[in-house]
Amino acid sequence: MTRKWGSCSTAGTVTLAIDLDEESDAFQDFVIAHELLHLKVPNHGRLFKALMTAHIPKWREQDIYRRKVRKHSHLKKRQLEVRQRLNSG
């Protein structure tokens, strides 16, 4: 996963980004709680948000961070790949 931190399929499979372990414990808790809630609530409506608040009271702060960081992470990885090629060749 390069653009999402996690996903939950309609079959109930939760998938997490491999680099999630590099993030803070609070952010990891947010992502995991978010995906696990999708097992019961498939959308991001009022019930979903209320349950997020019940489980992760400061989840909105983590959501803002999520939008900022992941949006540009694929660019950082691409830059790293280019640098590695330049250094090896």
Rosetta blueprint (number, residue, H / E / L):
1 M L
2 T L
3 R L
4 K L
5 W L
6 G E
7 S E
8 C E
9 S L
10 T L
11 A L
12 G L
13 T L
14 V E
15 T E
16 L E
17 A L
18 I H
19 D H
20 L H
21 D H
22 E H
23 E L
24 S L
25 D H
26 A H
27 F H
28 Q H
29 D H
30 F H
31 V H
32 I H
33 A H
34 H H
35 E H
36 L H
37 L H
38 H L
39 L L
40 K L
41 V L
42 P L
43 N L
44 H L
45 G L
46 R H
47 L H
48 F H
49 K H
50 A H
51 L H
52 M H
53 T H
54 A H
55 H H
56 I L
57 P L
58 K L
59 W H
60 R H
61 E H
62 Q H
63 D H
64 I H
65 Y H
66 R H
67 R H
68 K H
69 V H
70 R H
71 K H
72 H H
73 S H
74 H H
75 L H
76 K H
77 K H
78 R H
79 Q H
80 L H
81 E H
82 V H
83 R H
84 Q H
85 R H
86 L H
87 N H
88 S H
89 G L
